[in-house]
């Protein structure tokens, strides 16, 4: 049996055992929740050969931890001597399960890190124009106001998590997290705002948010500022950039920001579709060349429906077709390499659509016209401009 299958079966066993015995205590519930998250992450690996050695090492370590956890939760229920000991020393059960939970959470975080490297997943970024201020928040809570004057941004974020999520909890149910965050900031989040934020914090749609994911998002910007940015309507003029290499496009994106554009970077077709659907209402109000434009690469490393990574050489066509089928008329520029530009003849089948092969000047003019709120430029329209 391969390592991914072994890990998957162990998670199934743990979740089922806890469910069958109707354990309602918080520790077992949290262990079950983490095991379920691991199960969701590992499931796609069942259909592929795991050649990445760091990922294999993480899975072997995870197998050991899961085996230990499985043994512990069963022994406290099935072993007569253990049950008798627990009746006299109930603290022993909590102590062991608490340690198991912490070990399992650490392994889950390591698994997510290894998967991000293997799957080339980078999520999405929302970047404001140079010098722009983020959307403002409602009146903060008393706890938050106190921390603004007495603590650092990192302290504030950790204080929120520890006081509203839990002192020893590393993962929260997504909707419960949003409710806690709303209370902390003194700001109501509607359904759209929650979906926007969770798409950034829970891109895999596991239904949970980890402390590490929140830390990675907030970094040095401060909790309130980042949350305001990712829950608010995007600002216009807006450039939506769909590409799996956020780092490679860094200088080009910086140029767009310097022109006064808000830039949304989306790293996969799946994430791009989800973001467009969530924000469709506000985007449709600005569906014109002077407010909204799209850029896409042509080839993109993505996961297929079986969770297997592959080079999607038709990614540009897929997202272009999706954008047009959603009824958007805003300009689309497929910005690819000279080697891949021959795959973009499909742009001639769509209005206000063009393609370029590493032609920076055309890109710069495309962006500059958006910044000037123009709608009459057409030098980029058509194949291989």
GICOR-V732513 format. One record per pair of residues at least 6 apart in sequence whose ideal C-beta (glycine too) atoms are under 6 Angstrom apart, sorted by the first residue. I is the first residue (numbers start at 1). GAP is how many residues later the second one is. If there is no record, write none. Layout:
I & GAP
I & GAP
This chain:
3 & 56
4 & 38
4 & 41
4 & 42
6 & 57
7 & 35
7 & 52
7 & 55
7 & 56
8 & 34
10 & 56
10 & 60
11 & 24
11 & 27
11 & 28
13 & 57
14 & 21
14 & 56
15 & 17
15 & 20
15 & 21
18 & 10
18 & 14
21 & 56
27 & 70
27 & 74
30 & 71
31 & 70
34 & 70
34 & 71
34 & 74
37 & 169
37 & 171
38 & 70
40 & 166
41 & 70
44 & 263
47 & 259
47 & 261
48 & 260
50 & 6
52 & 66
54 & 60
55 & 59
55 & 63
58 & 52
58 & 53
58 & 56
62 & 45
65 & 38
65 & 39
65 & 42
69 & 31
69 & 35
72 & 24
72 & 28
75 & 7
76 & 6
76 & 10
76 & 17
86 & 7
105 & 65
109 & 103
119 & 190
120 & 181
122 & 124
122 & 145
123 & 80
124 & 141
124 & 142
124 & 147
125 & 140
126 & 103
126 & 104
126 & 138
127 & 130
127 & 136
128 & 134
129 & 128
129 & 131
129 & 132
129 & 133
130 & 127
130 & 128
134 & 91
134 & 94
134 & 95
135 & 93
135 & 97
137 & 48
137 & 50
137 & 87
137 & 91
138 & 48
138 & 49
139 & 47
140 & 46
141 & 43
141 & 45
147 & 9
147 & 12
153 & 69
156 & 67
157 & 61
157 & 66
160 & 24
161 & 50
164 & 16
164 & 20
165 & 7
165 & 15
170 & 41
171 & 37
171 & 39
172 & 37
173 & 35
174 & 24
174 & 28
174 & 33
174 & 34
174 & 35
177 & 32
178 & 11
178 & 16
182 & 6
182 & 7
185 & 39
189 & 42
193 & 38
195 & 83
196 & 34
196 & 35
196 & 82
197 & 33
197 & 34
199 & 75
200 & 30
201 & 8
201 & 12
202 & 7
217 & 9
218 & 8
233 & 49
234 & 28
235 & 27
236 & 50
236 & 55
237 & 24
237 & 54
237 & 133
238 & 24
238 & 54
239 & 17
239 & 22
239 & 24
239 & 54
240 & 24
240 & 54
241 & 24
241 & 54
242 & 24
242 & 30
242 & 54
242 & 77
243 & 6
243 & 54
244 & 23
244 & 56
244 & 57
246 & 19
253 & 10
256 & 7
256 & 111
259 & 112
260 & 111
261 & 110
266 & 6
266 & 9
268 & 34
269 & 46
269 & 49
269 & 50
272 & 47
273 & 49
286 & 6
287 & 41
287 & 42
287 & 43
289 & 42
289 & 86
290 & 83
290 & 85
292 & 38
293 & 37
293 & 38
293 & 77
294 & 38
295 & 38
295 & 40
296 & 20
296 & 23
296 & 38
297 & 39
298 & 18
298 & 36
298 & 38
298 & 42
298 & 45
298 & 46
299 & 12
299 & 14
299 & 41
300 & 12
300 & 15
301 & 10
302 & 10
303 & 6
304 & 6
316 & 18
317 & 29
320 & 12
324 & 26
331 & 21
332 & 21
333 & 21
333 & 33
333 & 47
334 & 10
334 & 21
335 & 21
335 & 28
337 & 21
338 & 19
338 & 20
341 & 14
341 & 16
341 & 43
344 & 11
345 & 38
347 & 6
347 & 7
347 & 8
347 & 36
348 & 35
354 & 26
354 & 27
354 & 28
354 & 31
355 & 28
355 & 29
356 & 6
356 & 29
362 & 18
362 & 23
366 & 14
369 & 8
